[in-house]
Structure formats: C-alpha cells, structure tokens
C-alpha cells in the first residue's frame, strides 16, 4: 500500500489532501474509511463523518467487488467540505446512474439493480460524478458543510436532523434512512474471533435492515450444497406469512451455494434497494465463507489422498492391496465400493467389495459379480475398455472409473452413494485420483509378485530338490531366504556322490544377492559338480574353481566348505574337510560341541589359494554342522548371534537326528531377533546314523 499526504493553502483556504493505493481485498473498505476519518479530523469536519464513511464504504466495496483491481483513493478536504475520489484500473463505463447533479427521482425502486451503490451517493452527496483516465475510471462525490457554498440538499438536511433517531434507523419523514443508520449498516462486520461468525453477522444485518424499512419479519435462507438442504441462516421478528406480499432478493453467490433474503415489509421506495444492498454485503461474506470452506475441504482431500498413498504403499501383496482399496473409499467417498480386475483374457472379475452396511454385502455381490445383471456388466466393461467414467444405473446407483497404470487397463473401481446424496465434482475428482493411485498400487504389487515368483524359482534351482538317503549317513538342511523374498540370495548347499563311492557335502556363500549373485552361485555349483565328477581331488577342484572366478572378474567372490564323507573302521565316518574362507563347522558329539577345521582363502579374490585339509572321524551319533554367515550375523539391535551362541545352542542337541538338529538351530537363530532376516540362512547337518 502506497500513500501521499499533503496540506496546501489555496486562495486563503487550507486544503488537506491524501492519496493512497489499496489492494482489492476485503480489508480495503476499512482502510479507505480510516483514511477519510483521519482527513475529516484534520480538517475539523466531524459533522460530515457519517455520510463520508457511508459513501466511501460503498464506492470502495463496489470497486473491490466489480473491478477486482487495485484502487486509488484520493481525499481532499477544505473549510467548506470534503471530496473523495475512488479510482480503479478496470476498463469499461460506469453503468450506474447518469453523472451530474443529484437524482431528483422520487421512485428509487425504479433504479436498476446495478444502480444500488450510486443510489446512495446520489442521495447523500452534494455533487458527484465520474472520471476516466487511460488506465481505468473513477467515481467522486462532494459533501458540503452546512451553510457553505453549495447548499446541503433537503434530504441530507433532513437526514442530519434525524440522526437522533438512528436507533430505529428511520428519519423523521419515516421513509428515508438516516446517514447514521446507513453507516452502521455498512460498517457491520463479522466477528473474526468466533468459529462461525456468519449466523450472527447475517442476523445483525437482517435486524438493521428490517428496522430501517419497518419489516414485521424476515429470514435469510442458505443452501451450501453439502447435502443438508436449505437452512435458515438468520431470522428476525415473526415468520413471514405466505399470504402476504413478500420482498425476496436472491443472494449473489456461486455454486454450490444458493440462498435468498425474504422480508415481510410494506412496499416503499427504499425497501428493495436496502434489501438488495444487504444481500450484496452478505453475499460478499458468504463468498469468502465458500472459498474458505472449499480451501479447508481441499486440504482435507489432499490429506486423505496422502494417507491413501501411504497405506497402499505399505502392501506389495496383490490380494491384500485389492482388499484394502474399498476399505479406504467406504464410507468417506461412498456407501459401497467394488474393485473389478481383468484376467489374462480381458474378462472382468470381482476382486473385492465393501459396504457401509455389511448385511447388504451378499446382495451387492449378486449384482456386481460376473453372473449379475448384464446391464451392469456391460457398463463396467465399457468403463474399463474406454478408460472413461461410466454411470452404472439402477439398482446400484453408482458409477465406475477405470483402473489404469503405466498404460495398461487393470479393471474398474465402482463406487455408489445413496440416491439423496450425489457425488459432487470435488468428490468425483478425488475418486478418480484414488483410482489412479489404486491402479498403480495393484500394478506394483503384481510386478513384485512376479519378481518374487522368479526369485523363488531361481533360488530353488540353485538348491537340491531333496537330499539323498544313504544308509548309515544322515543328511538334513534348512534354508531361510532373506526378508526381501523378491531377491535371490547367494547361499547354497549341495550333496553329491563321488566316483570313489564317497559323498561330497558342499555349502557356500557368494557375495551379494540378486541375479548376479545367482549367476555366480550356479557357476560354482556346476564347476564343482563337473570337476569332482571327473575324479579331480578336492584341493585341485578348489584351485580350478578359484581360477575360473578370477578370470570371470566382476568383483564377486565365494566362501566354500567341502567335505568328502565315507565309511571308516569300526562304524565310523571318515571326513576330509576343506575350508576356503568359510566359517568352521561345529562337531557335535556326546561330549559337547566344538569348532573343527582350518580356515583357508576365499575363492575369486587371489590368483592362488590355501585350503588345508582336516581329517575327522565321526563316531556313532556324532554330527558335523555346516552353516553360513546368515546364522552367525543375525542381529538383535547391535548384538550378533555369533559363533559362540551357535555352539552353545548345538551342544544340547547331541544324539538327535540330523533333521531335529537342523530344525532346532534354525528356530534358535530366527527366534534370536524379531526382525526378518537380512541375509540368507543355510544350515546343513551331516550325521553318523550307525547303530
């Protein structure tokens, strides 16, 4: 806001001049009044205060409401009176009243609706007119001091004499309202410190206007378009009687608001203009209320959509996601909701439903299922096929929107509401947004499910389908994939026969996870099977495998534990153990549990490796427990499961079968922490089952 101020002496007459530029908002009339009031005080023209503030309020309000631009207010006061000019920056003519001297027409009710504002100016001002400039137009008025040059109009003098009657709002001639009453009417404003100031504000306006025109009763009705119908916003006096000739003025508000002012008043020259003036003032505040409520509602919808996105993002399960979608819609956006998805042949299948009244769900299923009415099915297919919103018609009283994600039509989202409450445009827009987010969530869940199936299939291909059954030797294994079951882990195990009649036990861990780790895992298994199948000694097989991984490159390495097992003397099992960077296995005997073997070099890191041989003998009931780092590195906060806890957990299991030992150790490792495993867990148990 910019302002200019000055005082000049022209021809022996002091002039007080103020100019200010104000924005086009609801606070502008108050700022303009403050400017005029200060100039009146400086010029000692207090007797013109009521008329000046009334006309300034009217002109500034009209400029804000109709021009919707910034406005310049110029106030010039001298000893004889006051001149106020309000200019805007909108083009076009001032289509109110003829510019010039006061309007002498006594039938003010004949003035057009657009002339209400300048009607007050024409009534109270000594002179008034319009000005045009290249960037806009303005309206000015002049108020003369009593006894100064330019006589006070008779009506203004009468109004001044009637100021004492401002309590009733009617002047001595019982027809024209006093300036004080008009000023009070124009300056009445809502209380900003109440939750809903409009009812009190409307009641105050209605009371003042009714008293000014002598109405026996009046009412303001408003329909906010929220499904609650038309309600009484304000009431005065007795209920207007239908048989009487009532004065009705519509409120100039935008949809979905609608309303009217109704007065039980005798016809007079001022009744309709004053009622229209009140309706216009009330409409301005109702528009502010509509915009405020719309903004609050949009913020609520944005919050709702954010919550929908967050909840849908938490699930990567297809069935759970589709079951969740109707629960999010009902009852916030509809009385019922249904999700239909397309199968591989493009046919729609009912996937999930929800209803505010669960007892109605069977009937809803019957209508929306594939065997339901053909008219409903046809509209659902059309919505899915054409990608457009489609009304469903009776008996569902709803509509369907397509579910489209990444260019693919996944199905439809159907929503219904009771006949007495139709969806408004905002709700339809929100539903379409929900449908887009739901479609994306369903598609993400399907993609994740497909990745999970591929990962599981690939993981199973890297593990033996069953372990061999060998007389006198027990084999058992437990495998737990990482918590993210959409990735392939690098842990693996295998049991295969050797050409000399012994059995080879293998357990390993390839660095990393995913497809690349699975590729290296498959390579390691195949190379080992090929080399030992050709009769290569284990040290040579490990050396050749290391050379293969080094030549391959890619930064992947592998830790490996291999053991050749065969029958020995006295019912024992002879074991030749080789470790290539892998954790030492646990030897479980009746006397306790201990780690055995000598650590070696991981494969794929160096050109040459060391893998010392450890020769062991397993007596009857003894077991050798192999495991991967997914067991020992299982976390509970900052605490690791560790090798010592593994040995302590294994010690009480001496004498149990290989299956029991493997299962108990798996359960102990998983129970150590409530978190899902961050790494694969593999446990392989070799036991001497000799009697």
C-alpha positions in Angstrom: 0.0 0.0 0.0 1.4 3.4 -1.0 0.2 6.8 0.3 0.7 10.5 -0.3 -0.1 13.2 2.2 -0.2 17.0 2.0 -1.6 20.3 3.2 -1.8 23.3 1.0 -3.2 26.9 1.2 -5.0 28.0 -1.9 -6.7 31.4 -2.1 -6.5 31.6 1.7 -8.2 28.3 2.0 -6.4 25.4 3.7 -6.7 22.1 1.8 -5.9 18.6 3.3 -5.0 16.1 0.6 -4.4 12.4 1.0 -3.9 9.8 -1.7 -3.5 6.0 -1.2 -3.4 2.9 -3.3 -5.1 -0.1 -1.8 -5.3 -3.8 -2.9 -8.6 -5.4 -4.0 -9.4 -7.4 -0.9 -11.9 -7.4 1.9 -9.8 -5.1 4.2 -9.8 -2.3 1.6 -13.1 -0.6 2.7 -11.9 -0.4 6.3 -8.6 1.1 5.2 -10.4 3.7 3.0 -12.7 4.6 5.9 -9.7 5.1 8.2 -8.1 7.4 5.6 -11.3 9.5 5.3 -11.7 9.6 9.0 -8.2 11.0 9.6 -8.7 13.7 7.0 -12.0 14.7 8.5 -10.3 15.0 11.9 -7.5 17.2 10.5 -10.0 19.5 8.7 -12.4 19.7 11.6 -15.3 18.3 9.5 -16.7 15.9 12.1 -20.3 16.7 11.1 -19.7 15.0 7.7 -18.3 11.8 9.3 -21.4 9.5 8.9 -22.1 10.5 5.3 -18.5 10.4 4.2 -17.8 7.0 5.8 -21.0 5.6 4.3 -20.3 6.7 0.8 -16.6 5.8 1.0 -17.5 2.3 2.1 -20.0 1.9 -0.8 -17.6 3.1 -3.5 -14.6 1.1 -2.3 -16.8 -2.0 -1.8 -18.2 -1.7 -5.4 -14.6 -1.2 -6.8 -13.4 -4.4 -5.0 -16.4 -6.4 -6.0 -16.8 -5.4 -9.6 -13.5 -4.0 -10.8 -11.3 -6.5 -8.9 -8.2 -4.4 -9.3 -6.1 -2.2 -7.1 -7.8 1.2 -6.3 -6.6 4.7 -5.7 -8.5 6.7 -3.0 -8.0 10.5 -3.0 -9.4 12.6 -0.2 -9.4 16.4 -0.4 -10.9 18.5 2.5 -11.2 22.2 2.9 -13.2 24.5 5.1 -16.4 24.1 3.1 -16.5 20.4 2.6 -14.9 17.1 1.5 -14.3 15.5 -1.9 -13.5 11.7 -2.2 -12.5 10.0 -5.4 -12.2 6.2 -5.8 -10.5 5.0 -9.0 -9.9 1.5 -10.3 -7.9 0.2 -13.1 -10.6 -1.8 -15.0 -11.8 -0.7 -18.4 -15.4 -0.1 -19.4 -18.1 2.5 -18.5 -19.7 3.2 -15.1 -23.1 1.8 -15.8 -24.9 3.0 -12.7 -26.6 6.4 -12.9 -26.4 9.5 -15.1 -23.4 11.6 -14.0 -24.1 15.1 -12.7 -26.3 16.7 -10.0 -28.4 14.8 -7.6 -31.1 12.4 -8.9 -34.4 14.0 -8.3 -36.5 10.8 -8.9 -38.7 10.0 -6.0 -39.2 6.4 -7.1 -35.9 4.9 -6.1 -37.2 1.4 -6.5 -37.1 2.0 -10.3 -33.3 2.3 -10.2 -31.6 -0.7 -11.7 -30.0 -3.5 -9.7 -26.6 -2.2 -10.7 -27.5 1.3 -9.5 -27.8 0.5 -5.8 -24.3 1.7 -5.0 -24.5 5.1 -6.7 -28.1 5.5 -5.5 -26.7 6.2 -2.0 -24.1 8.5 -3.5 -26.8 10.3 -5.4 -29.0 10.6 -2.3 -26.4 11.9 0.2 -23.8 13.7 -1.9 -24.0 17.4 -2.7 -22.4 16.7 -6.1 -20.9 13.6 -7.7 -19.6 12.4 -11.0 -17.2 10.1 -12.8 -13.7 10.5 -14.2 -12.0 8.5 -16.9 -8.2 8.1 -17.4 -6.2 5.9 -19.8 -5.8 3.1 -17.3 -9.3 3.0 -15.7 -12.1 5.1 -14.3 -13.2 6.6 -11.0 -16.2 7.9 -9.1 -16.1 11.1 -6.9 -18.5 12.7 -4.5 -18.6 16.1 -2.7 -20.1 16.7 0.7 -20.7 20.4 1.6 -20.6 21.7 5.1 -23.9 23.1 6.4 -24.0 26.8 5.5 -21.1 26.7 3.0 -21.3 27.4 -0.7 -23.2 24.6 -2.3 -26.3 24.2 -0.2 -26.9 21.0 1.6 -29.7 19.0 -0.2 -33.0 19.0 1.6 -32.8 15.2 2.0 -29.4 15.4 3.6 -30.5 18.1 6.0 -33.5 16.0 6.9 -31.2 13.0 7.5 -28.9 15.1 9.7 -31.9 16.3 11.7 -33.0 12.7 12.1 -29.6 11.4 13.3 -31.0 11.3 16.8 -33.4 8.7 15.5 -30.6 6.4 14.4 -31.7 3.8 17.0 -34.7 2.9 14.8 -32.8 3.6 11.6 -35.6 5.7 10.2 -35.5 9.5 9.7 -38.3 12.0 10.5 -40.0 11.5 7.2 -40.4 7.8 8.0 -39.2 6.8 4.6 -35.6 7.7 4.1 -33.0 6.0 6.3 -30.6 8.3 8.2 -26.9 8.5 7.4 -26.0 7.2 10.8 -28.2 4.2 10.3 -26.8 3.6 6.8 -23.3 4.0 8.2 -23.9 1.4 10.9 -25.3 -0.9 8.3 -22.3 -0.6 6.0 -19.8 -0.9 8.8 -21.4 -4.0 10.4 -18.8 -6.8 10.1 -18.5 -10.5 11.2 -16.7 -11.2 14.4 -13.4 -12.8 13.4 -12.9 -14.5 16.8 -15.9 -16.9 16.6 -15.8 -20.3 14.8 -18.8 -19.5 12.6 -19.4 -15.7 12.5 -21.9 -15.8 9.6 -25.1 -16.5 11.5 -24.6 -13.6 14.0 -23.4 -11.3 11.2 -26.5 -12.2 9.0 -28.8 -11.7 12.0 -27.3 -8.3 12.7 -27.6 -7.2 9.1 -31.2 -8.5 8.8 -32.2 -6.8 12.1 -30.8 -3.4 11.0 -32.4 -3.6 7.5 -35.8 -4.8 8.9 -35.9 -1.9 11.4 -34.9 0.6 8.7 -37.8 -0.5 6.4 -40.3 -1.3 9.1 -40.5 -5.1 8.3 -42.5 -7.3 10.6 -40.3 -10.2 10.0 -37.5 -11.6 7.8 -35.4 -14.6 7.1 -32.2 -15.5 5.3 -32.1 -19.0 3.8 -28.9 -20.6 2.6 -28.1 -23.9 0.9 -24.4 -24.7 1.0 -24.8 -27.6 -1.4 -23.4 -30.1 1.2 -26.4 -32.4 1.1 -28.1 -30.8 4.2 -30.6 -28.8 2.1 -31.7 -25.3 2.6 -31.3 -24.0 6.2 -32.2 -20.8 8.0 -29.1 -18.7 8.4 -30.8 -15.7 10.2 -34.3 -14.8 11.4 -35.9 -11.6 12.5 -39.4 -11.0 14.1 -42.2 -13.2 13.1 -42.1 -15.8 10.4 -43.0 -14.2 7.0 -46.6 -15.2 6.1 -47.0 -16.8 2.7 -50.2 -14.9 2.1 -48.5 -11.5 2.4 -46.7 -9.8 -0.4 -43.1 -10.7 0.5 -39.9 -9.0 -0.7 -37.5 -11.6 -1.9 -33.9 -10.9 -3.0 -31.6 -13.7 -4.2 -28.1 -13.9 -2.7 -25.5 -13.4 -5.4 -23.3 -16.4 -4.6 -21.5 -19.0 -6.7 -22.4 -22.7 -6.8 -22.8 -24.8 -4.8 -24.1 -22.0 -2.5 -27.6 -20.7 -3.1 -29.9 -18.6 -1.0 -32.3 -15.6 -0.7 -33.4 -12.8 1.7 -37.1 -12.6 2.4 -38.7 -9.6 4.2 -42.3 -9.2 5.3 -42.3 -5.4 4.6 -44.7 -2.9 3.2 -43.7 -1.5 -0.2 -41.6 1.6 -0.1 -39.1 3.5 -2.2 -36.2 2.2 -0.1 -37.2 -1.3 0.9 -35.9 -3.2 -2.2 -32.7 -1.1 -2.6 -31.8 -1.6 1.0 -32.7 -5.3 0.9 -30.5 -5.6 -2.2 -27.7 -3.7 -0.6 -27.8 -6.1 2.4 -28.0 -9.1 0.2 -24.9 -7.9 -1.7 -23.0 -7.3 1.6 -24.0 -10.7 2.9 -23.2 -12.4 -0.4 -19.6 -11.0 -0.3 -19.0 -12.6 3.1 -20.7 -15.8 2.0 -18.4 -16.0 -1.0 -15.5 -15.6 1.4 -17.0 -18.4 3.5 -17.5 -20.6 0.5 -13.9 -20.1 -0.6 -12.6 -20.7 2.9 -14.6 -23.9 3.2 -13.5 -25.0 -0.2 -9.9 -24.5 0.8 -10.4 -26.4 4.0 -12.1 -29.2 2.1 -9.3 -29.3 -0.5 -6.7 -29.5 2.2 -8.7 -32.4 3.8 -8.9 -34.2 0.5 -5.1 -33.7 0.0 -4.5 -35.2 3.4 -6.9 -38.1 2.6 -5.1 -38.8 -0.7 -1.7 -38.7 1.1 -3.0 -41.2 3.6 -4.3 -43.4 0.8 -0.9 -43.4 -0.9 0.9 -44.2 2.3 -1.4 -47.1 3.2 -1.3 -48.5 -0.4 2.5 -48.2 -0.5 2.8 -50.4 2.6 1.5 -53.5 0.8 3.1 -55.4 -2.0 0.7 -58.3 -1.8 -1.9 -58.2 -4.7 -4.8 -59.7 -2.8 -4.2 -57.5 0.3 -3.9 -54.4 -1.8 -7.2 -55.0 -3.6 -9.0 -55.8 -0.4 -7.6 -52.5 1.1 -8.9 -50.2 -1.6 -12.7 -50.5 -0.9 -12.0 -50.1 2.8 -10.3 -46.7 2.1 -13.2 -45.5 0.0 -16.1 -46.5 2.3 -17.7 -44.6 3.9 -15.6 -41.4 3.2 -16.4 -41.3 -0.5 -19.3 -43.7 -0.9 -21.8 -46.1 0.6 -20.2 -49.0 -1.2 -17.2 -49.8 -3.3 -16.1 -52.6 -5.5 -12.9 -53.5 -7.4 -13.0 -55.5 -10.6 -9.8 -56.7 -12.3 -9.2 -58.1 -15.7 -7.9 -61.6 -16.2 -5.4 -62.7 -18.9 -8.3 -63.0 -21.4 -9.6 -59.4 -20.6 -12.6 -60.6 -18.6 -13.7 -58.6 -15.5 -13.7 -60.5 -12.2 -15.0 -59.1 -8.9 -11.9 -58.9 -6.6 -13.0 -57.0 -3.5 -16.1 -55.2 -2.2 -17.1 -53.2 0.9 -20.4 -51.7 2.1 -21.2 -49.4 4.9 -23.9 -51.9 5.9 -22.3 -55.3 6.0 -25.7 -57.1 5.9 -26.1 -55.8 2.3 -22.9 -57.3 1.0 -24.5 -60.5 -0.3 -26.9 -58.5 -2.4 -24.1 -56.3 -3.6 -22.1 -59.3 -4.6 -25.0 -60.7 -6.5 -25.4 -57.5 -8.5 -21.7 -56.9 -9.2 -20.5 -60.4 -9.8 -19.9 -61.9 -13.3 -23.4 -63.5 -13.1 -25.1 -60.2 -12.2 -27.3 -58.1 -14.4 -25.9 -57.8 -17.9 -26.6 -54.0 -18.0 -24.2 -53.5 -15.1 -21.6 -55.8 -16.5 -21.8 -54.0 -19.9 -21.2 -50.6 -18.3 -18.3 -52.0 -16.2 -16.7 -53.4 -19.4 -17.2 -50.1 -21.2 -15.6 -48.1 -18.4 -12.6 -50.5 -18.4 -12.3 -50.7 -22.2 -12.8 -47.0 -23.0 -10.9 -45.6 -19.9 -13.8 -43.3 -19.1 -16.2 -42.7 -16.2 -19.4 -44.6 -16.6 -22.7 -44.4 -14.6 -24.0 -47.8 -13.6 -27.7 -47.0 -13.1 -30.2 -48.9 -11.1 -30.1 -50.8 -8.8 -26.5 -49.8 -7.9 -26.9 -46.0 -8.1 -23.2 -45.5 -8.6 -20.5 -45.1 -11.3 -17.3 -46.8 -12.3 -13.9 -45.3 -13.1 -11.1 -47.2 -14.9 -8.0 -48.5 -13.2 -5.2 -47.6 -15.5 -1.5 -47.9 -14.6 1.5 -47.5 -17.0 -0.8 -47.5 -19.9 -2.4 -50.8 -19.0 -6.1 -51.2 -18.2 -6.3 -53.3 -15.0 -10.0 -53.1 -14.3 -12.5 -50.7 -12.7 -13.3 -49.0 -9.4 -17.0 -48.8 -8.8 -18.5 -46.5 -6.1 -22.1 -45.9 -5.1 -23.9 -43.5 -2.8 -27.4 -43.1 -1.7 -29.8 -41.5 -4.1 -30.3 -38.5 -1.9 -26.6 -37.6 -1.9 -25.0 -37.4 -5.3 -21.3 -37.1 -5.7 -20.2 -33.5 -6.2 -17.4 -32.6 -8.6 -14.7 -32.5 -5.9 -15.6 -36.0 -4.7 -15.6 -37.3 -8.3 -12.1 -35.8 -8.9 -10.8 -37.3 -5.6 -12.3 -40.7 -6.6 -10.5 -40.6 -10.0 -7.3 -39.7 -8.1 -7.8 -42.6 -5.7 -8.4 -44.9 -8.8 -5.1 -43.8 -10.3 -3.2 -44.5 -7.1 -5.0 -47.8 -6.5 -4.2 -48.9 -10.1 -0.5 -48.1 -9.5 -0.5 -49.9 -6.2 -2.1 -53.0 -7.8 0.4 -52.9 -10.7 3.3 -52.5 -8.3 2.0 -55.5 -6.2 1.7 -57.6 -9.4 5.2 -56.7 -10.5 6.6 -57.6 -7.1 4.7 -60.8 -7.1 6.1 -61.7 -10.4 9.6 -60.9 -9.2 9.1 -63.0 -6.1 8.0 -66.0 -8.3 11.0 -65.6 -10.5 13.3 -65.2 -7.5 11.8 -68.3 -5.8 12.1 -70.4 -8.9 15.7 -69.3 -9.4 16.6 -69.9 -5.8 15.1 -73.4 -5.9 17.1 -74.2 -9.0 20.3 -73.5 -7.0 19.4 -75.9 -4.2 18.9 -79.7 -4.4 15.2 -80.6 -4.5 15.8 -83.4 -2.0 18.8 -84.7 -0.1 20.0 -88.2 -0.8 19.1 -91.1 1.5 22.2 -93.0 2.4 22.5 -96.0 4.7 24.4 -95.1 7.8 24.6 -91.4 6.9 22.0 -88.8 7.8 21.7 -85.5 5.8 19.4 -82.6 6.7 19.3 -79.0 5.6 17.3 -75.8 6.5 17.2 -72.8 4.2 15.6 -69.4 5.1 15.7 -66.7 2.4 16.3 -63.1 3.2 13.3 -61.0 4.3 13.1 -59.4 0.8 12.0 -62.6 -0.9 12.0 -60.8 -4.3 15.8 -61.2 -4.4 17.9 -64.3 -4.9 20.4 -65.0 -2.1 24.0 -66.2 -2.5 23.8 -69.0 0.0 23.7 -72.6 -1.3 24.4 -76.2 -0.3 24.6 -79.5 -2.2 25.2 -83.2 -1.6 26.5 -85.3 -4.5 28.2 -88.7 -5.0 31.9 -89.1 -5.7 33.4 -91.6 -8.2 35.1 -93.5 -5.4 31.8 -94.2 -3.6 32.1 -91.4 -1.0 29.7 -88.4 -0.7 30.7 -84.8 -1.1 29.0 -82.2 1.2 29.2 -78.6 -0.1 28.0 -75.4 1.5 28.9 -71.9 0.2 28.1 -68.2 0.2 28.5 -65.9 -2.8 29.0 -62.3 -2.0 26.0 -60.1 -2.7 22.5 -61.0 -3.8 20.2 -60.8 -6.8 20.6 -62.1 -10.3 24.4 -61.6 -10.5 24.9 -63.4 -7.2 22.7 -66.2 -8.5 24.7 -66.4 -11.7 27.9 -66.9 -9.7 26.2 -69.5 -7.5 25.1 -71.5 -10.4 28.6 -71.3 -11.9 30.2 -72.5 -8.6 27.8 -75.5 -8.3 28.3 -76.5 -11.9 32.1 -76.3 -11.9 32.3 -78.3 -8.6 30.0 -81.0 -10.0 32.0 -81.2 -13.2 35.4 -81.3 -11.6 34.6 -83.9 -8.8 32.6 -85.9 -11.3 35.8 -86.2 -13.4 37.6 -87.5 -10.3 39.7 -84.4 -9.5 41.0 -84.2 -6.0 39.3 -81.6 -3.8 42.4 -79.3 -3.5 42.7 -79.3 -7.3 39.0 -78.7 -7.8 39.1 -75.7 -5.5 42.1 -74.3 -7.3 40.5 -74.7 -10.7 37.3 -73.1 -9.3 39.3 -70.1 -8.0 41.0 -69.6 -11.4 37.5 -69.6 -13.0 36.2 -66.9 -10.7 39.3 -64.8 -11.0 39.2 -64.9 -14.8 35.5 -64.1 -14.8 36.0 -60.9 -12.7 33.1 -58.8 -11.7 34.2 -58.5 -8.0 32.2 -61.5 -6.9 33.9 -64.0 -4.5 32.7 -67.1 -2.7 33.4 -68.8 0.6 33.2 -72.6 0.5 33.2 -75.6 2.8 33.5 -79.0 1.2 33.8 -82.4 3.0 34.3 -85.8 1.4 32.5 -88.4 3.6 32.9 -92.2 3.5 32.7 -95.2 5.8 35.6 -95.9 8.1 36.7 -98.5 10.5 34.5 -99.6 13.4 31.3 -98.0 12.1 32.9 -94.6 12.0 32.7 -92.0 9.2 35.9 -90.6 7.8 35.6 -86.9 6.8 38.2 -84.9 4.7 37.3 -81.3 5.3 38.5 -78.3 3.2 37.6 -74.7 4.1 38.0 -71.9 1.5 37.3 -68.7 3.6 34.2 -70.3 5.1 33.3 -70.4 8.8 34.5 -73.6 10.6 31.8 -76.2 11.2 30.7 -77.4 14.6 31.5 -81.0 15.6 28.7 -82.3 17.8 29.5 -85.3 20.0 28.2 -86.7 23.2 31.0 -84.9 25.0 29.9 -81.4 23.7 30.3 -79.2 20.7 33.5 -77.6 19.2 34.7 -76.0 16.1 36.9 -78.0 13.7 38.9 -77.3 10.6 41.5 -74.8 9.5 40.4 -71.6 7.7 41.6 -71.1 4.1 41.4 -68.4 1.3 38.1 -67.3 -0.2 37.7 -68.1 -3.9 37.8 -65.4 -6.6 40.0 -62.9 -4.8 43.6 -64.0 -5.3 45.4 -65.9 -8.0 46.5 -68.6 -5.6 44.7 -70.0 -2.6 45.3 -72.2 0.5 42.8 -74.8 1.7 44.3 -77.0 4.3 42.8 -80.5 4.8 41.4 -81.5 8.1 40.8 -85.3 8.7 37.9 -86.1 11.1 36.2 -89.2 12.3 32.6 -89.2 13.3 31.5 -91.8 15.8 28.0 -93.2 16.0 25.6 -90.3 16.8 28.2 -87.7 16.1 27.2 -84.8 13.7 29.0 -82.1 11.7 27.1 -78.9 11.4 27.8 -76.5 8.5 26.2 -73.1 8.3 26.5 -69.7 6.5 27.1 -66.2 8.0 23.3 -65.6 7.9 23.2 -67.5 11.1 26.1 -66.0 13.0 25.5 -62.4 11.8 21.8 -62.4 12.7 21.2 -59.1 14.5 19.2 -58.0 17.6 19.9 -54.3 17.6 23.7 -54.1 17.8 24.1 -57.6 19.2 25.1 -60.5 16.9 24.0 -64.1 17.2 27.7 -65.1 16.9 29.6 -68.4 16.7 29.7 -68.9 20.5 25.9 -68.8 20.8 25.7 -71.2 17.9 28.0 -73.7 19.6 26.1 -73.3 22.9 22.8 -73.9 21.1 24.1 -77.0 19.4 25.6 -78.7 22.5 22.3 -79.9 24.0 21.3 -81.5 20.6 23.8 -84.4 20.8 22.2 -87.7 19.9 19.3 -86.2 18.0 18.7 -86.9 14.3 20.1 -84.6 11.6 16.6 -83.3 10.9 16.0 -82.3 14.5 19.4 -80.7 14.9 18.9 -78.6 11.7 15.4 -77.6 12.6 16.3 -76.6 16.2 19.2 -74.5 15.1 17.1 -72.8 12.5 14.4 -72.0 15.2 17.0 -70.7 17.6 18.6 -68.4 15.1 15.2 -67.0 13.9 14.0 -66.6 17.5 17.1 -64.5 18.4 15.6 -61.4 16.8 12.1 -60.3 15.9 13.4 -58.7 12.6 13.1 -60.5 9.3 16.5 -62.0 8.2 18.7 -59.5 6.5 20.8 -62.4 4.9 20.1 -65.9 3.8 20.3 -68.6 6.4 21.6 -72.0 5.4 22.2 -75.0 7.7 23.5 -78.4 6.6 23.9 -81.3 9.0 25.9 -84.4 8.4 25.4 -87.2 11.0 26.7 -90.7 11.6 23.5 -92.8 11.8 25.3 -96.1 12.5 23.6 -98.1 15.3 
